[in-house]
Amino acid sequence: MFSCSIFGAVALAQKYEAAGDDYNGLLVKSLADRLVEAMAEHLHRKVRMELWGYANDEDISVSDLHSVRYKGIRPAPGYPSLPDHTLKDTLWDLLNVKRTTGAELTTSYAMTPPASVCGLYLAHPDSFYFNLGQISKDQVEDYAGRRGIVVAEAETLLDTILGYETRN
């Protein structure tokens, strides 16, 4: 598991925007987003090559990196292969993110500061990113049971991938 954030970018962007410089405010936010993604990728490389060492002979180009031609993946809650944002709560608790970094989750599970990334490291050489696609009612019921939540809550959490209409 991992979590990383860029602090200070929001305040700097607001300073530019307050001075009427929306362009530089947007640049600061964009740069912070790119830097936190680069930090997450750097950490993943360090895990692959040094800490876990399962790819210690890795020598890939930037193009290969962008094409995910390395061993292992780093899926993140809220993305197609891990659509339930509430899993960030578990990650936050296990890593003690708020105390160790100061990053927080909003009530809708957005990370703050906005330039933040969290996820899992999966080291299996055959692991790959995937989309879940549409899921059926029996799959949602099974998921709700395993998570210890009611089906209606699971439907809300997974609403973007439901393969059926809910009664809401």
Secondary structure, 3 states (H helix, E strand, C coil): CEEEECCCHHHHHHHHHHCCCHHHHHHHHHHHHHHHHHHHHHHHHHHHHHHCCCCCCCCCCHHHHHCCCCCCECCCCCECCECCCCHHHHHHHHHCHHHHHCCEECCCCCEECCCEEEECCECCCCCCCCCCCCECHHHHHHHHHHHCCCHHHHHHHCHHHECCCCCC
